[in-house]
Amino acid sequence: MKLIFATNNQHKVDEIRSVLKGPLELITLKEAGIDIEIPEPYDTLEENARTKSTSIFEMTGTDCFSEDTGLEVDALGGEPGVKSARYAGEGRSFDANIDKLLEKMKGISDRRARFRTVISLLINGQETLFEGICEGRIIGERRGNNGFGYDPVFVPDGSALSFAEMDMEGKNQFSHRKKATQKLVAFLNSL
């Protein structure tokens, strides 16, 4: 089975490909010859994921999926949430986003946070949603050089390492994206 993954984020492609097994072939937008940036204007991960998968399905008529992920920090009322990639502005700078988060967290003892991923799958135009959550905490300084986004300041529950201190196999023991992808794969295998 071939599915287009409606993202231009190679880090996300790499993470999802590390989870996929079996007869499922993931095709990136680039591999499908699609060079567009799909806006994420909505206030929920579900709506943003749906917009991306619907846009690609309408363009291609091909089964596809997309995802949207947010970091939700309890003490900040769920920020950065759906705005995670653009927390510090439209430039989408990982470093600027982390700087803003750490500045807002100064003096806050409640460091609980979670990564939440929502996948929108369209098969024959019918949507199914899958969610993956990884609970953890925000640490006060960057640690590690792997991963992307907020990985250097996020430590998942059950680990002493930040996501950026883990290799892909280590991260996949906890990953929100892996949890959502496993649900996607289980659903596809049931068809």
N, C-alpha and C positions, 0 to 999 in steps of 0.2 A: 504494500500500500504506500502511495506517495502522498505526502502532505507538505504544503508550503507553510513555512514558519514566518509569519508576518512581523519580522523585526529586522532592523539594520544593526543591532547590537551583537557583535561577534562574541562577546563574553557570554551572553545568554545562549547563543547557538552552541558554543563549546560545552556549557553546563548541561544543556538538554541532550546534546548528542552523547554525553558521557553516561546518561541514564538509559537512553533508548537501546533496546535489544530486539532481535528478531527481524521480521519482514517489513518493518516500518522504515521508509526512506524519507528523511527530512530534507526538504529543498529550501534553501535560503532565498530571500527576495533577490539577492544578487545573482544566484544561480538560475533563478527563473527569469532573469532579464528585466526585473522591475526595479526602477531607481526612483523611489518616492519616499518622502518622509510623511508619515500619517500623523496628523495632530492628535493630541491627547487632551482635549479641552474639558473633560468631565470631572465631577467631584468624587467619583468612585472608581476603584480598580476595575470593577465589572464592566462599567460603561466604556471605559477606555479600551479594555481588551476587546469588547464586542465591536467597537468602531473599527479597530484595526483588522480583525478577522473578516468583518462584513465588507470592508473596502476591498480587500484582496479577493474575496470570493466573487464580488460583483465585477471586478476587473477581469478575472481569469476563468471563472466558472469551475475552479479547481478546489477540492477539499483543502482546508487550511486550518491553522490555529494561530493564536497570538496569546500574549500574556502581558499583564501589567503587574508590577511589583512595587510595594511601598514599605518603608521602614516606619513603624508606628511606635512612638515613644510615649509611655504613659504620662510622665510628668509634664509633657508638652501638649497634652490633650490630643495625642495621636499624630502630631507633626513628626516628620514632614509628610508622612502619608502619601497620598496620591501625587503630591508635588515633589517627591523624593529626588528625582533626576534634575529638577530645576529649582531646588530649595534656595540656592543663593543667586538665582537669576537664570535667564535663558541660555547662558553660555554652557550649561551642563558640565560644570567643572567639578570633578570628584573632590578635589582638594578644597575648593571654596565651599562646597556643601558640607564637608566634614568640619571645616573651620567654623561655619555658622552654627552647626549642631553643637560642637564642643563649647562655643561661647554661650549659647543659650542654656547649656547644662551646668555651667559653672555654679558651684554652691548647692546643687541639687543632689540630695542623697538617694532619692528613688531613681534608680538607673534602669528600671525594667523597660524592655522594648521587645518588639517582634518584627520579623520580616513576614509579609503576607503576599503570596502570589496568587493571582487568578488567571486561569487559562480559559480562553473561549475557543471551542472547537466547532467548526462548521463542516458537517458531512451532509452532502446533498441539500445544503441550505438550512439544515436543522442545527440549532445551537445547543451545546451542552457545556456547562461550566464546571471547572474543577478548582479546588482551593488547596493551597499548602501553606502551613504556618510553622515558623521556627521561633520559639520563645528564647529570650536571652536578655542581655544587658549591654548598656553602653559604657565603655571604659573611658578614662580621662585622657588617653593619649593614643596615637597611632602605634600599632604593632603589626609587623609583617609586611611582605611585599607581593603576596599573591592576591588573586581575586580582583574585585573592582568595586566601585561605589563606596558604601559604608563599611565594607569588610574589615578594614584595619581597626575600627573602633567598636565592632560588634562581637561579643563572646556568647555563643549559644549555651543554653542550659545544658549541663552535663559535661562541659569542657572548660579547661583553663586557657585554651588558645583562642585567639581571634580568628575569624574566617580567613583573614589575610596571612595567618601563620600556618594555615593548613594547605595541603595539596588537594587536588580535586577529589580524590578518594576520601580524604578526611572530611572535607566540607560536605560531601554527599551523605555522610552519616547523619547529618543534622538538617540539610538544606530544605528550605521552603519550596524552592523550585523543583527539587527532586521529588518531594512529596506530591506536588500537583501533577508532575509529569508521570509518576507511577499510577496515579488515578486515571490519567488520560490513556496510558498504555493498557491498563486493565479494562477500561471501557472499550477500546478498539479491539482488544482480544476477544471480547464478549460478542462482538458483532457477527 
